[in-house]
Amino acid sequence: MMTNMPLGAIIAWAFEVDDGRLDEGGRRLESRFDVNAVAPAAAPRPGETQRMMRALLFERFGLRVHHEQRESRIYSLITERGGPKVAPSSSAETGPDPFRMSQPGLLSGTRVTTDMLVKVLSNELRVPVVNATGYTGFFDFSLRWRPDGAVSSPSDSEAPSLFTAVREQLGFRLEPRRAPVDVVVIDAIQLSPTDN
């Protein structure tokens, strides 16, 4: 279920790209929609829900896209000296959503990988993040940082930036670079979906 979601955000989620890697082709995809759909399997495999959403967008919105490689600013997630500070996971299997953000600036993960972590960091930073850690295996973590914008409570002012939190709390580092990235370019879309 999605409630009151901007069309551009739905497309970015379906293609698993951050906002910076979605070229709306000069359109403003800010119209909001509710999506209420049932997956054929009780527990879809990772990425399967996004694949089904892409099919819905192609069918109902007439979405047509192509991919391009473009030079862009990115971050590489690398392992800090001293190694990762994450705890090997004690959970037996990964749930449908292993991440939990109880409030802005407070994120936890259960049985996640560094590949999964970079997707969350990409969304938070709105810049592509690539995994260059070399770290394999599942781990649990909790991360607290000061979100961009206004300070909402006195404790927020004491929290570190996201970059510092990743380094100090997880033992990884976000390093800025430029590299070619995959961009999803919208060629055609109907802003009103076909009827149910």
C-alpha positions in Angstrom: 0.0 0.0 0.0 1.1 3.5 -0.8 -0.8 6.6 0.4 -0.6 10.1 -1.1 2.7 9.3 -2.9 4.0 11.7 -5.6 4.2 9.9 -9.0 7.9 10.7 -9.3 8.6 9.1 -6.0 6.6 6.0 -7.0 8.6 5.7 -10.2 12.0 6.2 -8.4 11.0 3.5 -5.9 9.9 1.1 -8.6 13.2 1.5 -10.5 15.3 1.5 -7.2 16.9 4.8 -8.0 17.3 8.0 -5.9 15.7 11.2 -7.1 19.0 12.3 -8.7 18.9 9.4 -11.1 15.4 9.9 -12.4 15.1 12.3 -15.4 11.5 13.3 -15.6 12.0 14.7 -19.1 11.0 18.2 -18.1 7.7 17.0 -16.5 6.7 17.7 -13.0 5.5 14.4 -11.6 4.1 15.8 -8.4 0.5 14.4 -8.7 -0.2 12.1 -5.7 -1.7 8.7 -5.8 -2.8 5.9 -3.6 -1.8 2.4 -4.6 -3.5 -0.6 -3.0 -2.3 -3.9 -4.6 -2.0 -7.5 -3.6 1.1 -9.5 -4.4 0.5 -13.1 -5.7 3.0 -14.4 -3.1 2.7 -13.9 0.7 6.3 -12.9 1.0 7.7 -11.5 -2.3 11.4 -12.0 -2.9 13.6 -8.8 -2.7 13.0 -6.6 -5.8 9.9 -8.5 -6.8 7.5 -5.9 -5.4 9.3 -3.2 -7.4 9.1 -5.3 -10.6 5.4 -5.6 -10.1 5.1 -1.8 -9.6 7.0 -1.2 -12.8 4.5 -3.5 -14.6 1.6 -1.4 -13.1 3.3 1.8 -14.2 3.8 0.5 -17.8 0.2 -0.7 -18.0 -1.8 2.0 -16.2 0.3 5.1 -16.8 1.7 4.2 -20.2 5.2 4.7 -18.8 8.1 4.3 -21.3 11.7 4.7 -20.2 15.2 4.2 -21.3 18.5 4.0 -19.3 21.5 6.3 -19.8 25.0 6.4 -18.3 25.8 10.0 -17.0 28.8 11.4 -15.2 27.6 12.3 -11.7 28.7 13.0 -8.1 28.5 9.8 -6.0 29.7 8.5 -2.7 31.7 5.3 -2.2 31.1 3.5 1.1 34.4 2.2 2.2 35.6 0.4 5.3 37.2 2.7 7.9 40.6 1.9 9.4 40.0 -0.5 12.3 37.3 -2.3 10.4 33.5 -2.3 10.7 31.7 -1.7 14.0 28.5 -3.5 13.0 27.4 -6.6 14.8 27.0 -9.9 12.9 23.2 -10.6 12.7 21.7 -13.1 15.1 18.5 -13.2 13.1 17.9 -16.3 10.9 16.2 -14.6 7.9 15.7 -11.2 6.4 12.2 -9.8 6.7 10.3 -7.9 3.9 11.6 -4.6 5.3 14.7 -5.0 7.4 15.1 -1.3 8.0 13.2 0.8 10.6 13.3 4.5 10.8 11.3 5.4 13.9 12.0 9.1 13.4 14.2 11.3 11.1 17.8 10.6 12.0 17.3 7.3 13.8 17.7 4.2 11.6 18.1 0.6 12.5 18.6 -2.5 10.4 18.2 -6.2 11.1 20.0 -8.8 9.0 21.1 -6.4 6.3 24.1 -6.3 3.9 26.3 -3.4 2.9 24.6 -3.6 -0.6 21.3 -3.0 1.2 22.8 -0.2 3.4 24.0 1.8 0.4 20.5 1.9 -1.1 19.2 3.5 2.2 22.1 5.9 2.3 21.5 6.8 -1.4 17.9 7.7 -0.6 18.9 9.7 2.5 21.6 11.6 0.7 19.8 11.8 -2.7 23.1 11.0 -4.3 24.1 7.5 -5.5 26.2 5.5 -3.1 28.2 2.5 -4.2 29.5 -0.3 -2.0 33.3 -0.4 -2.0 33.6 -1.9 1.5 34.5 -5.5 0.6 32.5 -6.5 3.7 30.3 -9.6 3.2 27.8 -11.1 5.6 24.6 -10.0 7.4 24.7 -7.6 10.3 22.5 -5.6 12.6 23.0 -1.9 13.3 21.6 1.2 14.8 22.5 4.7 13.5 21.7 8.1 15.0 22.5 11.4 13.3 21.3 15.0 13.0 19.0 15.2 10.0 19.4 18.2 7.6 17.0 21.0 8.5 15.7 22.5 11.7 16.7 21.0 15.1 13.5 19.6 16.6 14.8 18.8 20.1 17.9 19.7 22.2 19.2 16.1 21.8 19.3 16.6 18.0 21.8 19.3 18.3 24.2 16.9 20.0 23.9 14.2 17.2 26.6 14.1 14.6 26.1 14.6 10.8 25.2 11.5 8.8 28.8 11.3 7.5 30.3 11.3 11.0 27.7 8.9 12.3 28.4 6.4 9.5 32.2 6.6 10.4 31.9 6.6 14.2 29.0 4.2 14.7 29.3 1.8 11.8 33.0 1.8 11.0 32.5 2.8 7.3 33.2 6.1 5.5 31.4 8.0 2.7 34.0 9.2 0.2 32.9 11.7 -2.5 33.8 10.8 -6.1 32.6 11.3 -9.7 31.6 8.3 -11.8 29.2 7.2 -14.5 25.8 6.3 -13.0 22.7 4.7 -14.5 19.9 7.2 -15.0 16.3 6.3 -15.8 14.9 8.7 -18.4 11.1 9.0 -18.8 10.2 9.0 -22.5 6.4 9.0 -22.1 3.8 8.9 -19.4 0.1 9.6 -19.0 -0.4 11.7 -15.8 -3.9 10.1 -15.3 -3.9 6.3 -15.0 -6.4 4.1 -16.8 -9.4 3.0 -14.7 -9.3 0.0 -12.4 
